[in-house]
Amino acid sequence: MEITLKASLEKFIYDIEHDLYRQAHQDLEDYWATIRKTDHPLKNLCKGFINGATAF
């Protein structure tokens, strides 16, 4: 099954809204791992969200 940005962000937002910060980190990191070595325009934004979830 292909991981999409939309699905990952929906999970991430749900997790953040329910104080599931570790899960939010993991949900978005699974997608980020597929784009981290590319020139994807939202790569750094995703990484920032991942780091933000970790901070909580």
TORPA-4810 file (N, C-alpha, C, O; in nm, 3 decimals):
<nodes>
NODE_1_0.084_-0.118_0.000_0.000_0.000_0.000_0.089_0.125_0.000_0.181_0.136_0.080_M
NODE_2_0.059_0.216_-0.089_0.137_0.339_-0.099_0.094_0.439_0.008_-0.025_0.460_0.032_E
NODE_3_0.191_0.500_0.072_0.165_0.602_0.172_0.152_0.736_0.100_0.240_0.773_0.022_I
NODE_4_0.044_0.810_0.126_0.026_0.939_0.061_0.043_1.051_0.163_0.026_1.032_0.283_T
NODE_5_0.076_1.169_0.112_0.091_1.285_0.198_-0.042_1.319_0.264_-0.047_1.348_0.384_L
NODE_6_-0.149_1.317_0.187_-0.280_1.353_0.241_-0.319_1.261_0.357_-0.360_1.308_0.463_K
NODE_7_-0.306_1.132_0.337_-0.343_1.036_0.442_-0.253_1.052_0.564_-0.300_1.045_0.678_A
NODE_8_-0.125_1.076_0.541_-0.031_1.093_0.652_-0.063_1.219_0.733_-0.058_1.218_0.856_S
NODE_9_-0.095_1.327_0.663_-0.129_1.451_0.733_-0.261_1.439_0.808_-0.275_1.494_0.917_L
NODE_10_-0.357_1.367_0.752_-0.484_1.346_0.822_-0.461_1.269_0.952_-0.518_1.303_1.056_E
NODE_11_-0.379_1.164_0.946_-0.346_1.087_1.067_-0.271_1.175_1.166_-0.299_1.173_1.286_K
NODE_12_-0.175_1.252_1.115_-0.095_1.340_1.199_-0.183_1.439_1.275_-0.169_1.455_1.396_F
NODE_13_-0.274_1.504_1.204_-0.363_1.602_1.267_-0.453_1.535_1.370_-0.472_1.589_1.480_I
NODE_14_-0.508_1.420_1.337_-0.590_1.347_1.433_-0.511_1.316_1.560_-0.558_1.338_1.671_Y
NODE_15_-0.390_1.266_1.541_-0.306_1.230_1.657_-0.273_1.351_1.742_-0.280_1.344_1.865_D
NODE_16_-0.238_1.462_1.680_-0.207_1.584_1.756_-0.329_1.631_1.834_-0.318_1.668_1.951_I
NODE_17_-0.446_1.629_1.770_-0.569_1.672_1.837_-0.605_1.583_1.955_-0.677_1.626_2.045_E
NODE_18_-0.556_1.460_1.957_-0.585_1.366_2.065_-0.464_1.339_2.154_-0.457_1.238_2.223_H
NODE_19_-0.369_1.432_2.150_-0.249_1.425_2.235_-0.168_1.297_2.215_-0.106_1.247_2.309_D
NODE_20_-0.167_1.245_2.095_-0.091_1.124_2.062_0.035_1.166_1.986_0.051_1.134_1.868_L
NODE_21_0.122_1.237_2.053_0.236_1.301_1.987_0.336_1.200_1.931_0.389_1.220_1.821_Y
NODE_22_0.363_1.096_2.003_0.457_0.994_1.953_0.402_0.927_1.827_0.475_0.903_1.732_R
NODE_23_0.273_0.898_1.828_0.209_0.838_1.711_0.206_0.936_1.594_0.226_0.897_1.479_Q
NODE_24_0.181_1.063_1.623_0.182_1.166_1.518_0.318_1.171_1.451_0.329_1.178_1.329_A
NODE_25_0.422_1.169_1.533_0.559_1.167_1.481_0.578_1.049_1.388_0.631_1.065_1.278_H
NODE_26_0.537_0.931_1.430_0.558_0.810_1.351_0.477_0.811_1.223_0.526_0.772_1.117_Q
NODE_27_0.352_0.856_1.232_0.266_0.857_1.113_0.325_0.943_1.002_0.325_0.902_0.885_D
NODE_28_0.375_1.060_1.036_0.430_1.147_0.933_0.570_1.104_0.893_0.609_1.122_0.778_L
NODE_29_0.645_1.048_0.986_0.780_1.004_0.952_0.776_0.888_0.851_0.866_0.876_0.768_E
NODE_30_0.674_0.805_0.858_0.661_0.696_0.760_0.653_0.753_0.619_0.714_0.698_0.527_D
NODE_31_0.578_0.861_0.601_0.571_0.925_0.469_0.701_0.996_0.437_0.754_0.983_0.327_Y
NODE_32_0.753_1.071_0.532_0.876_1.148_0.511_0.991_1.057_0.466_1.073_1.097_0.384_W
NODE_33_0.996_0.937_0.517_1.103_0.844_0.480_1.099_0.811_0.331_1.202_0.777_0.272_A
NODE_34_0.982_0.821_0.269_0.971_0.794_0.127_1.015_0.911_0.041_1.042_0.893_-0.078_T
NODE_35_1.022_1.032_0.098_1.058_1.151_0.019_1.186_1.219_0.065_1.230_1.314_0.001_I
NODE_36_1.247_1.172_0.171_1.358_1.246_0.231_1.479_1.261_0.141_1.555_1.356_0.156_R
NODE_37_1.499_1.171_0.048_1.615_1.181_-0.041_1.577_1.235_-0.179_1.651_1.219_-0.275_K
NODE_38_1.461_1.299_-0.187_1.413_1.355_-0.313_1.412_1.507_-0.303_1.452_1.565_-0.202_T
NODE_39_1.368_1.570_-0.410_1.353_1.716_-0.411_1.208_1.757_-0.386_1.164_1.862_-0.433_D
NODE_40_1.136_1.677_-0.312_0.994_1.704_-0.284_0.982_1.842_-0.218_1.055_1.870_-0.123_H
NODE_41_0.892_1.928_-0.268_0.884_2.064_-0.215_0.836_2.074_-0.069_0.858_2.176_-0.005_P
NODE_42_0.772_1.971_-0.018_0.721_1.975_0.120_0.803_1.890_0.216_0.762_1.866_0.330_L
NODE_43_0.918_1.845_0.170_1.004_1.759_0.252_1.043_1.828_0.384_1.031_1.767_0.490_K
NODE_44_1.087_1.952_0.378_1.130_2.021_0.499_1.013_2.057_0.590_1.027_2.059_0.712_N
NODE_45_0.898_2.085_0.531_0.779_2.113_0.612_0.739_1.989_0.691_0.709_1.997_0.810_L
NODE_46_0.739_1.874_0.624_0.707_1.747_0.693_0.805_1.723_0.808_0.764_1.687_0.918_C
NODE_47_0.933_1.743_0.783_1.033_1.723_0.888_1.010_1.819_1.004_1.029_1.782_1.120_K
NODE_48_0.971_1.941_0.974_0.940_2.037_1.080_0.823_1.992_1.165_0.826_2.005_1.288_G
NODE_49_0.719_1.940_1.102_0.604_1.888_1.176_0.645_1.769_1.263_0.601_1.756_1.377_F
NODE_50_0.730_1.683_1.209_0.779_1.568_1.285_0.855_1.616_1.408_0.834_1.565_1.518_I
NODE_51_0.943_1.712_1.390_1.019_1.766_1.503_0.928_1.835_1.604_0.950_1.826_1.724_N
NODE_52_0.827_1.903_1.554_0.731_1.969_1.645_0.656_1.868_1.731_0.638_1.891_1.851_G
NODE_53_0.613_1.759_1.672_0.543_1.655_1.748_0.635_1.597_1.854_0.592_1.566_1.965_A
NODE_54_0.763_1.582_1.820_0.859_1.528_1.915_0.876_1.623_2.033_0.894_1.578_2.146_T
NODE_55_0.871_1.751_2.008_0.888_1.850_2.115_0.779_1.840_2.220_0.802_1.870_2.337_A
NODE_56_0.659_1.799_2.179_0.549_1.786_2.276_0.567_1.660_2.356_0.485_1.631_2.443_F
</nodes>
